[in-house]
Amino acid sequence: MLQTTEAGSIKLTNIIDDQRMSSLYEHFALEYYRRHFPELNATPSSVPWDIDDGFTEFLPAMKTDITLCLGERVLIIDTKYYGSTMQTNPFFNSRTVHSGNLYQVYSYVKNKDKSHSGLVSGMLLYAKTDEEITPNTTYHMGGNTITVKTPDLNCEFMEISQQLNGIVEENFA
């Protein structure tokens, strides 16, 4: 489809917009783990709220992109495909992980790990961009591990595979 942007020039509409790319990335990662690690039972899953009084009215549903399980160990992966993997805080002139993303995966992990076993971990899996700084770090929060990974998808499939396999090795070895 051609779109006119200004007098005398035309451009092709982006065939795959960011929303579709985000969905494609999520499904690619899910299907990769299903195919290459069937023992991890890769699936999107619902996480019930750890509610004390049973009152859940108005609470949003929590649905993971990918949940990997092996025995008692659980890794909840939230995939993110953005033009920018970091957010900028102009007041402090700093770059951080998107706060909403971190709160989301933290909430999944803490609600899933009702027994406070520490066996449930979370991961933000950003697709690498051309930014100079890309988050690849691990945090230990309240007895659980939250990791941020940024695999490079702009390479041969063998390299992408090694990056995704490394996630399994780090979490289930």
For each residue, the residues with C-beta under 8 A, 3 or more apart:
1: 12 13
2: 10 11 12 13
3: 10 11 12 13
4: 9 10
5: 9 10 11
6: 9
7:
8:
9: 4 5 6
10: 2 3 4 5
11: 2 3 5
12: 1 2 3 15
13: 1 2 3
14: 17
15: 12
16: 20 21 24
17: 14 20 21
18: 21 22 81 82 83
19: 22 23
20: 16 17 23 24
21: 16 17 18 24 25 81
22: 18 19 25 26 79 80 81 82
23: 19 20 26 27
24: 16 20 21 27 28 81
25: 21 22 28 29 79 81 127 153
26: 22 23 29 30 65 66 79 81
27: 23 24 30 31
28: 24 25 31 32
29: 25 26 32 33 65 66 77 79 125 164
30: 26 27 33 34 42 43 44 65 66
31: 27 28 34 35
32: 28 29 35 36 161 164
33: 29 30 36 37 40 42 66 68 164 168
34: 30 31 37 38 42 43
35: 31 32 38
36: 32 33 161 164 165
37: 33 34 40 42 68 168
38: 34 35 41
39: 70
40: 33 37 68 69 70 168 172
41: 38 67 68 69
42: 30 33 34 37 66 67 68
43: 30 34 66 67
44: 30 63 64 65 66 67
45: 63 64 67
46: 61 62 63 64
47: 62 63 64 76 108 111 112
48: 62 111
49: 56 59 62 111
50: 110 111 114
51: 54 55 56 59
52:
53:
54: 51
55: 51
56: 49 51 59
57:
58:
59: 49 51 56
60:
61: 46
62: 46 47 48 49 107 108 111
63: 44 45 46 47
64: 44 45 46 47 67 76 77 78 108
65: 26 29 30 44 77 78 79
66: 26 29 30 33 42 43 44 76 77 78 79
67: 41 42 43 44 45 64 74 75 76 77
68: 33 37 40 41 42 74 75 77 168 171 172
69: 40 41 73 74 75
70: 39 40 73 172
71:
72: 117 119
73: 69 70 119 121 171 172
74: 67 68 69 112 113 119 120 121
75: 67 68 69 120 121 122 123 167 171 172
76: 47 64 66 67 105 108 109 112 120 121 122 123
77: 29 64 65 66 67 68 122 123 125 167
78: 64 65 66 101 104 105 108 122 123 124 125
79: 22 25 26 29 65 66 125 127
80: 22 85 98 101 124 125 126 127
81: 18 21 22 24 25 26 126 127
82: 18 22 85 98 126 127 129
83: 18 129
84: 87 129 131
85: 80 82 97 98 126 127 128 129 131 134 135 150
86: 95 96 97 98 131 133 134 135
87: 84 95 96 97 98 99
88: 94 95
89: 92 93 94 95 96
90: 93
91:
92: 89
93: 89 90
94: 88 89
95: 86 87 88 89 133
96: 86 87 89 99
97: 85 86 87 101 102 124 135 148
98: 80 82 85 86 87 101 102
99: 87 96 102 103
100: 103 104
101: 78 80 97 98 104 105 124
102: 97 98 99 105 106 124 146
103: 99 100 106 107
104: 78 100 101 107 108
105: 76 78 101 102 108 109 122 123 124 146
106: 102 103 109 110 122 141 146
107: 62 103 104 110 111
108: 47 62 64 76 78 104 105 111 112 122
109: 76 105 106 112 113 120 121 122 144 146
110: 50 106 107 113 142 144
111: 47 48 49 50 62 107 108 114
112: 47 74 76 108 109 120
113: 74 109 110 116 117 118 119 120 143 144
114: 50 111
115:
116: 113 143
117: 72 113 120
118: 113 143 144 145
119: 72 73 74 113
120: 74 75 76 109 112 113 117 144
121: 73 74 75 76 109 144 145 146 147 171
122: 75 76 77 78 105 106 108 109 144 145 146 147
123: 75 76 77 78 105 146 147 148 149 167 171
124: 78 80 97 101 102 105 135 146 147 148 149
125: 29 77 78 79 80 149 150 151 167
126: 80 81 82 85 134 135 148 149 150
127: 25 79 80 81 82 85 150 151 153
128: 85 134 150 151 152 153 154
129: 82 83 84 85 134
130:
131: 84 85 86 134
132:
133: 86 95
134: 85 86 126 128 129 131 150
135: 85 86 97 124 126 148 149 150
136: 148 149 150
137: 147 148
138: 145 146 147 148
139: 145 146 147 148
140: 143 144 145 146
141: 106 144 145 146
142: 110
143: 113 116 118 140
144: 109 110 113 118 120 121 122 140 141
145: 118 121 122 138 139 140 141
146: 102 105 106 109 121 122 123 124 138 139 140 141
147: 121 122 123 124 137 138 139 170
148: 97 123 124 126 135 136 137 138 139
149: 123 124 125 126 135 136 163 167
150: 85 125 126 127 128 134 135 136
151: 125 127 128 160 163 164
152: 128 155 159 160 163
153: 25 127 128 160
154: 128
155: 152 159 160
156: 159 160
157: 160 161
158: 161 162
159: 152 155 156 162 163
160: 151 152 153 155 156 157 163 164
161: 32 36 157 158 164 165
162: 158 159 165 166
163: 149 151 152 159 160 166 167
164: 29 32 33 36 151 160 161 167 168
165: 36 161 162 168 169
166: 162 163 169 170
167: 75 77 123 125 149 163 164 170 171
168: 33 37 40 68 164 165 171 172
169: 165 166 172 173
170: 147 166 167 173
171: 68 73 75 121 123 167 168
172: 40 68 70 73 75 168 169
173: 169 170
